[in-house]
Amino acid sequence: MPGENIFLFVPNLIGTRFGAMLDMLTDRCSTMCLLVNLALLYPRATLLFQLSMSLDVASHWLHLHSSVVRGSESHKMIDLSGNPVLRIYYTSRPALFTLCAGNELFYCLLYLFNFSEGPLVGSVGLFRMGLWITAPVALLKSLISVIHLITAARNMAALDAADRAKKK
């Protein structure tokens, strides 16, 4: 691999497994750091932020792991005959971008909202307005994470069953 830097990962430009894992890992870590800060700023919602972190990490880890064990080229390549929600999520770039960006924007706005309502748009603060707009996106993203978790768990169970059947 002379001349190729596997440690450099530019999404969709350099397609290494290491780069894909590094991309997912940095996404999970940065989201967790933001959620920890939100838990400190909103102590009454700490459990919700902890559940969100746990769901995010567990669903992505199991999904990535099941993809690797199945020999998939990428965790974003899914069986198109599989779950219809995940099929749309991974085959529609606008859907994937909207859900991921909207989810992160929700958390960022929640952080900003702790300090200010933001500039007024009519009689409502921009940050408050943004929270109302992005909250359904964040909830939908969490639902998709639950689907990820269930689908990946079923895939791993099927792989285990197939391995046991081969040994008989």
N, C-alpha and C positions, 0 to 999 in steps of 0.2 A: 504494500500500500504506500509506496514512496510517493511523496507529493500530495497526498490526500490527508487532510486534517479531520479525523473523526470527532475531535473535540469541539469543532466549530459546527454549530447547528443553526441553520437558517430555515425556518419552517417552509416545507414544500420545495426547498432547493437542494438540500443535501440530505438524502434519504438514508441515514444510517440508523440502525436499531438503537445504538447508544444515544444518538441525538434525539430520537423520539422519546426514549426513556428520560433523558435529561430534561427535555421540554416538559414532559408531564410532571416530573419531580419538582421542577422550579415552579410550575403552576400551582401544584398542591401546597408547597411550602409558603409561597407568597400569600395564597388565600388563607392558610392557617395563621400566618402572622397577623394579617388584617383582622381575622375573626377573634384572635386573642385580644387584640387592642379593643375591638368592639365589646368583648366581654368585660373588659376593665371599665369602659365608658358607660356601659349599660348593664350593671350588675344583676338587675332583676331578670334579664334575658340571657344570663350566662349559660343556662342549660340548653337553650335553643342554639346558641352559637357552638357549644360543645357537640351537640347532636349533628349540627350542620358539618362541622369539621370531621367527625367520625364517619358520617355518611359519605362525604366527599372522598376521603382517603380510602375507606374500605371499598367503595364501589369502583373507583378508578384502579386501585391495586388489583382487585380480583379480576376485573375486566382485562387489564393489561396482562396479568399472569395467565389467564385462560387463553388469551390470544397467542401468547408466546408458546405455551404448552401445545396448542393446536398447530403451531408452525405457521401462523399467519405472518405475512410480511409487515403488517402494521396493525396497531390496535384500532385504527380507524377503518380498516377493511373488515366488513362484517358479512355474514351469510345473508344474502339478499332475500332468502326465503324465510329468514328468522323473524324476530320481533319487528312488527311494522313501525313502531315508534322509533326504535333505534335505527331502522332503515332510513327513515326520513331525516333523523338527526345527523346521520353520517353521510348521506348522499346529497343533502341539500346544504350547500355552503352558506346561503343566506340564513337558513334555520340554525345551523351550528353557530355561526357568528353571532346572530341575534341573541341566542340563549346564553352563550358564554359571556359575551360582552355585557348583556343586560344584567346577568347575575353579578358580575364583578362591579358593575356600575352601581347596583343596588347597595352593595356593601360599602363602596367608596362614598356614596351619598349619605349613607347612615353615619359614617365617620364624620363627614363635613357637617351634617345636621346637628351633631352634638355641640358644635361650636357656634352655629349660625343657621338661620332659616335660608340664608342666601339672598341674593338680590330679589326684589319683589317683581313678580310678573302678575300684573293686576293687583289683587289683594293677597296673593299667595307667594310664599318664598319659593325660589327656584329649586332648592334642595328638597323641600317638602313635596313639591309637585313631581320632581324626578322620582322620589321614593314611591309615590302613588302609582306612577307609570311603570317603574321597574319591579315593584313587589310581585305582581303576577308572573313576571318572567323568572324571578328568583324561585318562586314556588314551583313553577313548571320545571325548572332545571333540577330542583330537588326531587321531584317526581321521576324525572328521567334517571337520576342517580339511583333511585330505588329500583327502577326497571333494569338498569345496568347491573346492579348487585344481584338481583334475582336471576337474570339471564346468565350472568357469569357463573353463579353458583350451580345452576342447572348444567351448564356446559362442563364445568369441572366434575360434577357428579356423573355425567355421561362418559367422560373420559376415564374416570375411575372404574365405572362399570365395564367399559370396553376392555380396559387393562385386565380386570379380573376374569373376564370371559376368555381372553387369550391364554391365561394361565391354566384354565381347566382342560 
